[in-house]
Amino acid sequence: MQEEKKPKPAIISRLEELIRPLVESQGGDLVELQYGQPKRGRGFLRLFVDRPGGISIEELARINRIVGGLLEVHDVIPGSYNLEVSSPGLTRALKKPEDYQRYAGRLVRVTTRAPWEGRQVHSGILQGLKDGQVCLEEGESLLRIPLDEIARARLDVDLKKLSKEG
């Protein structure tokens, strides 16, 4: 694997500034933007796009074409790069406070910065965000974890439940 140069925050900021309104104009939500420039070879720009009810491959392809054209005009990224546009998937990351409300009722896996209630990894049913705290139903107990204590959070999939349904 090639070592990457640290991307310049100004480039990432400019990319978000250009791309977010464009994605929103297409009915999408820019969930995450990843940019990297290896010391050798092509750089990459990965966009994870979703929308309420899910996003189709055709919509992702259209957004890829539109964003590609926009980036050619504005020439923000130095050198050559690959543009990838995809859905965040079933186990998408929860990045924004709104995500904790949007996915209330879903199974999530939360990793805290330091042990919380004796553990760093918690799995349970998301109850939303109240007063800056993520509310998580873990078995019979309700955990309240301050948002700034969360290192990572993502939707989870109950494979046992899926195998029974499918």
C-alpha positions as a Markdown table, in Angstrom:
| # | Residue | x | y | z |
|---|---|---|---|---|
| 1 | Met | 0.0 | 0.0 | 0.0 |
| 2 | Gln | 1.3 | 3.4 | -0.9 |
| 3 | Glu | 2.0 | 6.0 | 1.7 |
| 4 | Glu | -0.2 | 9.0 | 1.4 |
| 5 | Lys | 0.6 | 12.6 | 1.8 |
| 6 | Lys | -1.6 | 14.4 | 4.3 |
| 7 | Pro | -4.3 | 16.2 | 2.3 |
| 8 | Lys | -4.4 | 19.9 | 2.7 |
| 9 | Pro | -7.4 | 21.0 | 4.8 |
| 10 | Ala | -8.0 | 23.9 | 2.3 |
| 11 | Ile | -8.5 | 21.4 | -0.5 |
| 12 | Ile | -10.9 | 19.3 | 1.5 |
| 13 | Ser | -12.8 | 22.4 | 2.6 |
| 14 | Arg | -13.0 | 23.7 | -1.0 |
| 15 | Leu | -14.2 | 20.3 | -2.3 |
| 16 | Glu | -17.0 | 20.1 | 0.3 |
| 17 | Glu | -18.0 | 23.7 | -0.4 |
| 18 | Leu | -18.3 | 22.9 | -4.1 |
| 19 | Ile | -19.8 | 19.3 | -3.9 |
| 20 | Arg | -22.3 | 19.5 | -1.0 |
| 21 | Pro | -24.7 | 22.0 | -2.7 |
| 22 | Leu | -24.4 | 20.1 | -6.0 |
| 23 | Val | -25.3 | 16.7 | -4.3 |
| 24 | Glu | -28.1 | 18.4 | -2.4 |
| 25 | Ser | -29.5 | 19.9 | -5.6 |
| 26 | Gln | -29.8 | 16.3 | -6.9 |
| 27 | Gly | -31.8 | 15.2 | -3.8 |
| 28 | Gly | -28.8 | 13.6 | -2.1 |
| 29 | Asp | -27.0 | 14.0 | 1.1 |
| 30 | Leu | -23.2 | 14.0 | 1.1 |
| 31 | Val | -22.5 | 11.7 | 4.1 |
| 32 | Glu | -18.7 | 11.7 | 3.8 |
| 33 | Leu | -15.9 | 12.9 | 1.6 |
| 34 | Gln | -12.5 | 11.3 | 1.6 |
| 35 | Tyr | -9.6 | 12.7 | -0.3 |
| 36 | Gly | -6.0 | 11.4 | -0.5 |
| 37 | Gln | -3.0 | 12.1 | -2.6 |
| 38 | Pro | -0.3 | 9.3 | -2.5 |
| 39 | Lys | 3.3 | 10.2 | -2.9 |
| 40 | Arg | 3.2 | 8.3 | -6.2 |
| 41 | Gly | 0.4 | 7.6 | -8.5 |
| 42 | Arg | -3.2 | 8.8 | -8.7 |
| 43 | Gly | -5.0 | 10.5 | -5.9 |
| 44 | Phe | -8.6 | 9.6 | -5.0 |
| 45 | Leu | -11.8 | 11.4 | -4.1 |
| 46 | Arg | -14.4 | 9.2 | -2.5 |
| 47 | Leu | -17.9 | 10.5 | -2.0 |
| 48 | Phe | -20.5 | 8.6 | 0.1 |
| 49 | Val | -24.0 | 9.8 | -0.9 |
| 50 | Asp | -27.4 | 8.8 | 0.4 |
| 51 | Arg | -30.9 | 10.1 | 0.5 |
| 52 | Pro | -34.0 | 9.2 | 2.5 |
| 53 | Gly | -35.3 | 5.9 | 1.2 |
| 54 | Gly | -31.9 | 4.9 | -0.2 |
| 55 | Ile | -30.1 | 5.8 | -3.4 |
| 56 | Ser | -30.0 | 4.0 | -6.7 |
| 57 | Ile | -27.0 | 3.1 | -8.8 |
| 58 | Glu | -28.4 | 5.3 | -11.6 |
| 59 | Glu | -28.5 | 8.3 | -9.2 |
| 60 | Leu | -24.9 | 7.6 | -8.0 |
| 61 | Ala | -23.7 | 7.4 | -11.7 |
| 62 | Arg | -25.5 | 10.8 | -12.4 |
| 63 | Ile | -23.9 | 12.4 | -9.4 |
| 64 | Asn | -20.5 | 11.0 | -10.4 |
| 65 | Arg | -20.8 | 12.6 | -13.9 |
| 66 | Ile | -22.0 | 16.0 | -12.6 |
| 67 | Val | -19.3 | 16.2 | -9.9 |
| 68 | Gly | -16.7 | 15.1 | -12.4 |
| 69 | Gly | -17.7 | 17.9 | -14.7 |
| 70 | Leu | -17.7 | 20.5 | -11.9 |
| 71 | Leu | -14.2 | 19.4 | -10.7 |
| 72 | Glu | -12.9 | 19.7 | -14.2 |
| 73 | Val | -14.1 | 23.3 | -14.4 |
| 74 | His | -12.8 | 24.3 | -10.9 |
| 75 | Asp | -9.5 | 22.3 | -11.0 |
| 76 | Val | -9.3 | 22.0 | -7.2 |
| 77 | Ile | -7.3 | 18.7 | -7.1 |
| 78 | Pro | -3.7 | 18.9 | -8.2 |
| 79 | Gly | -2.6 | 16.1 | -10.5 |
| 80 | Ser | -4.6 | 13.0 | -11.6 |
| 81 | Tyr | -7.1 | 11.3 | -9.3 |
| 82 | Asn | -9.9 | 8.8 | -9.3 |
| 83 | Leu | -13.5 | 9.9 | -8.4 |
| 84 | Glu | -15.6 | 7.3 | -6.7 |
| 85 | Val | -19.2 | 7.9 | -5.7 |
| 86 | Ser | -21.1 | 5.3 | -3.7 |
| 87 | Ser | -23.7 | 4.6 | -1.1 |
| 88 | Pro | -22.5 | 4.5 | 2.6 |
| 89 | Gly | -23.9 | 1.0 | 2.8 |
| 90 | Leu | -25.9 | -1.0 | 5.4 |
| 91 | Thr | -23.4 | -0.2 | 8.1 |
| 92 | Arg | -23.0 | 3.5 | 7.4 |
| 93 | Ala | -21.2 | 5.7 | 9.8 |
| 94 | Leu | -23.2 | 8.2 | 11.9 |
| 95 | Lys | -21.3 | 11.5 | 11.4 |
| 96 | Lys | -23.6 | 14.3 | 12.1 |
| 97 | Pro | -25.9 | 14.9 | 15.1 |
| 98 | Glu | -28.9 | 14.7 | 12.8 |
| 99 | Asp | -27.9 | 11.1 | 11.9 |
| 100 | Tyr | -28.6 | 10.1 | 15.5 |
| 101 | Gln | -32.2 | 11.3 | 15.1 |
| 102 | Arg | -32.7 | 10.0 | 11.6 |
| 103 | Tyr | -31.7 | 6.4 | 12.5 |
| 104 | Ala | -33.5 | 6.2 | 15.9 |
| 105 | Gly | -34.9 | 2.7 | 16.3 |
| 106 | Arg | -32.0 | 1.1 | 14.4 |
| 107 | Leu | -29.3 | -1.2 | 15.7 |
| 108 | Val | -26.0 | 0.6 | 16.1 |
| 109 | Arg | -22.5 | 0.0 | 17.3 |
| 110 | Val | -20.9 | 2.8 | 19.2 |
| 111 | Thr | -17.2 | 3.1 | 20.2 |
| 112 | Thr | -16.3 | 5.6 | 22.9 |
| 113 | Arg | -13.0 | 7.5 | 23.3 |
| 114 | Ala | -12.5 | 6.0 | 26.8 |
| 115 | Pro | -14.4 | 3.2 | 28.6 |
| 116 | Trp | -18.0 | 4.2 | 29.3 |
| 117 | Glu | -19.9 | 2.1 | 31.9 |
| 118 | Gly | -16.9 | -0.2 | 31.8 |
| 119 | Arg | -16.7 | -0.8 | 28.1 |
| 120 | Gln | -15.6 | 1.1 | 24.9 |
| 121 | Val | -17.8 | -0.7 | 22.5 |
| 122 | His | -21.6 | -0.6 | 22.9 |
| 123 | Ser | -24.3 | -2.2 | 20.7 |
| 124 | Gly | -28.0 | -1.5 | 21.0 |
| 125 | Ile | -31.1 | 0.2 | 19.7 |
| 126 | Leu | -30.5 | 3.9 | 19.0 |
| 127 | Gln | -33.1 | 6.0 | 20.8 |
| 128 | Gly | -32.0 | 9.3 | 19.4 |
| 129 | Leu | -30.0 | 12.3 | 20.6 |
| 130 | Lys | -31.3 | 14.3 | 23.6 |
| 131 | Asp | -29.4 | 17.2 | 25.2 |
| 132 | Gly | -26.2 | 16.4 | 23.4 |
| 133 | Gln | -26.3 | 12.8 | 24.6 |
| 134 | Val | -26.7 | 9.7 | 22.4 |
| 135 | Cys | -29.4 | 7.5 | 24.0 |
| 136 | Leu | -28.8 | 3.8 | 23.4 |
| 137 | Glu | -31.0 | 0.9 | 24.6 |
| 138 | Glu | -28.6 | -1.9 | 25.5 |
| 139 | Gly | -30.7 | -4.9 | 26.7 |
| 140 | Glu | -32.7 | -3.7 | 29.6 |
| 141 | Ser | -30.7 | -0.5 | 30.3 |
| 142 | Leu | -30.7 | 2.9 | 28.7 |
| 143 | Leu | -27.2 | 4.4 | 28.2 |
| 144 | Arg | -26.7 | 8.1 | 27.7 |
| 145 | Ile | -23.3 | 8.8 | 26.1 |
| 146 | Pro | -22.2 | 12.4 | 25.5 |
| 147 | Leu | -21.8 | 13.0 | 21.8 |
| 148 | Asp | -18.2 | 14.3 | 22.3 |
| 149 | Glu | -17.3 | 11.0 | 24.0 |
| 150 | Ile | -18.1 | 9.0 | 20.8 |
| 151 | Ala | -15.1 | 8.1 | 18.7 |
| 152 | Arg | -17.1 | 6.1 | 16.1 |
| 153 | Ala | -20.7 | 5.1 | 15.5 |
| 154 | Arg | -22.3 | 3.1 | 12.7 |
| 155 | Leu | -25.4 | 1.3 | 11.9 |
| 156 | Asp | -25.2 | -2.4 | 12.6 |
| 157 | Val | -26.9 | -5.4 | 11.1 |
| 158 | Asp | -28.4 | -8.2 | 13.2 |
| 159 | Leu | -27.4 | -11.2 | 11.1 |
| 160 | Lys | -29.4 | -13.6 | 13.2 |
| 161 | Lys | -32.6 | -11.6 | 12.6 |
| 162 | Leu | -31.8 | -11.3 | 8.9 |
| 163 | Ser | -31.2 | -15.1 | 8.4 |
| 164 | Lys | -34.6 | -15.8 | 10.0 |
| 165 | Glu | -36.4 | -13.2 | 7.8 |
| 166 | Gly | -34.5 | -14.3 | 4.6 |
